[in-house]
Amino acid sequence: MTETMIAVIGGSGIYEIDGLEGAAWTKVETPWGDPSDEILSGSLNGVKMAFLPRHGRGHVHSPTTVPYRANIDALKRIGVTDIISVSACGSFREELAPGDFVIVDQFIDRTFAREKSFFGTGCVAHVSVAHPTCPRLSDACETAAKSAGVKVHRGGTYLAMEGPQFSTLAESLMYKNSWGCDVIGMTNMPEAKLAREAELCYASVAMITDYDSWHPAHGEVEVADIIRVLQGNSSKAKALVSQLPKLLGAERDDCPHGCDKALEFAIMTAPEMRDPALVAKLDAVAGRVLG
């Protein structure tokens, strides 16, 4: 058994967790630079929890400049076992309406200006992200959302765009009609890939704020409208998070889907050829397999 520590990475509009006992903001140093902000940690109903504002308090990081590697390393370094990503998204489906939540299970990564791996020259690794989210953790998020009275949809493909601009109409129609995507956002990639490399269970909760630009009755995305929906989604997200401790418990077994063993056979570089400097940077992320 392993002690559970749930981390919530909060996106636009989510900057804290209510009700944490012994809550304190702590600066965590990583070999990948500073995380987006200090990490708020404490306990909720007897379960250890952590909160990291993805964009930093005051929303100082754009989707491109979020320090994704530092964020995931910092969470792993303090003992996190499970990550819940909460983020604002646009919808490509009429039935996925503003105010609804979607438990995402697939991604199409269209980002291009971000570091996407902890590994590289001197220590090469290839992990599988065929199924990039953890079904066990997604189950808990779905149950928590329903318990909190949130309208939630299970399953969906998230188109991760670079941003910070929203889509053109042509792009929106392509993602919707040709590519079959369900929601669009700017921040779950490379976050989900890095969580897998760090052997952390990861689930994504997309909070729908708008219909992107494809919907003829809604027109282009308006930031004022998004902020208005975000304010309502924020309270729903906090209600969802409050349900997670009792669902996940203070202790957990090994992940039945193998998220916590993702590096078991992933590292390709021969031990004698590994770059000591890179191996040292991987102490938290890959220490289990690198010794």
Salt bridges, closest charged atoms under 4 A:
GLU3 OE1 - LYS48 NZ 3.77
GLU16 OE2 - LYS238 NZ 3.47
ASP18 OD1 - LYS238 NZ 3.94
ASP34 OD1 - LYS27 NZ 3.38
ASP37 OD1 - ARG57 NH2 2.73
GLU38 OE1 - ARG57 NH2 3.41
ASP73 OD1 - ARG77 NE 2.81
ASP82 OD1 - ARG136 NH2 2.40
ASP82 OD1 - ARG252 NH1 3.03
GLU94 OE2 - HIS215 NE2 2.94
ASP100 OD2 - HIS153 NE2 2.88
ASP109 OD2 - LYS116 NZ 3.01
ASP109 OD2 - LYS193 NZ 2.88
ASP139 OD1 - ARG154 NH1 2.88
GLU142 OE2 - LYS146 NZ 3.28
GLU142 OE1 - ARG154 NH1 2.71
GLU162 OE2 - ARG114 NE 2.97
ASP182 OD1 - ARG93 NE 3.17
GLU191 OE2 - ARG54 NE 2.92
GLU199 OE2 - ARG288 NH2 2.74
ASP225 OD1 - ARG228 NH2 2.26
ASP254 OD2 - LYS261 NZ 3.79
ASP260 OD2 - ARG252 NH2 3.44
GLU264 OE1 - ARG288 NH2 2.84
ASP283 OD1 - ARG77 NH2 2.88
